[in-house]
């Protein structure tokens, strides 16, 4: 079974610096890149607490599912 795609948007995290960074992928890669972004761009420290806060903000990425549904609908129209 394929891993669910997750998304995290920097606008969901309370910060002093406005930021529109967003990423999607599997949970661990999104979390690791989000931590790196938080440290490099916003000055946070990589701590278990930061990782927990970011993990709590992860959401299912429904965009890929929408693409698959659209493809399925097109297949039905052609058939």
C-alpha positions as CSV (number, residue, x, y, z in Angstrom):
1,X,0.0,0.0,0.0
2,X,1.3,3.4,-0.9
3,X,2.1,5.9,1.8
4,X,-0.3,8.8,2.1
5,X,1.0,12.1,0.8
6,X,1.1,14.8,3.4
7,X,1.3,18.6,3.0
8,X,2.6,21.3,5.3
9,X,2.2,25.0,4.7
10,X,4.4,27.5,6.7
11,X,1.4,29.8,6.9
12,X,-0.2,27.3,9.3
13,X,2.6,27.7,11.8
14,X,2.5,30.8,14.1
15,X,5.6,32.9,13.2
16,X,6.8,36.5,13.3
17,X,8.0,36.3,9.7
18,X,5.4,35.9,7.0
19,X,6.2,32.9,4.8
20,X,4.4,31.0,2.0
21,X,6.6,28.0,1.9
22,X,4.7,24.7,1.4
23,X,5.8,21.2,0.7
24,X,4.1,17.8,0.1
25,X,5.4,14.3,0.1
26,X,5.6,11.3,2.5
27,X,5.3,12.2,6.2
28,X,9.0,11.8,7.1
29,X,10.4,13.8,4.1
30,X,7.9,16.6,4.7
31,X,8.8,16.7,8.4
32,X,12.5,16.7,7.8
33,X,12.4,19.5,5.1
34,X,10.0,21.5,7.2
35,X,12.4,21.3,10.2
36,X,15.3,22.4,8.0
37,X,13.2,25.3,6.6
38,X,12.2,26.3,10.2
39,X,15.9,26.3,11.3
40,X,17.4,27.9,8.2
41,X,14.7,30.5,7.4
42,X,13.1,31.3,10.8
43,X,15.8,30.7,13.3
44,X,14.2,27.9,15.3
45,X,16.2,25.1,16.8
46,X,15.7,21.5,15.8
47,X,14.1,20.1,19.0
48,X,11.7,17.3,19.6
49,X,9.1,20.0,20.5
50,X,9.5,21.7,17.2
51,X,9.2,18.4,15.4
52,X,6.0,17.6,17.4
53,X,4.5,21.0,16.6
54,X,5.2,20.5,12.9
55,X,4.0,16.9,12.8
56,X,0.7,18.2,14.3
57,X,0.3,20.6,11.4
58,X,0.6,17.9,8.7
59,X,-2.5,17.3,6.7
60,X,-3.4,14.8,4.0
61,X,-2.5,16.1,0.6
62,X,-5.8,15.7,-1.3
63,X,-4.5,17.2,-4.5
64,X,-3.1,14.0,-5.8
65,X,-6.3,12.2,-5.0
66,X,-8.2,14.8,-7.0
67,X,-5.9,14.3,-10.0
68,X,-6.5,10.5,-9.8
69,X,-10.3,11.1,-9.6
70,X,-10.2,13.4,-12.6
71,X,-8.3,10.8,-14.6
72,X,-10.8,8.2,-13.6
73,X,-13.7,10.4,-14.7
74,X,-12.0,11.0,-18.1
75,X,-11.6,7.2,-18.5
76,X,-15.4,6.8,-17.9
77,X,-16.1,9.5,-20.4
78,X,-14.0,7.8,-23.1
79,X,-15.4,4.3,-22.4
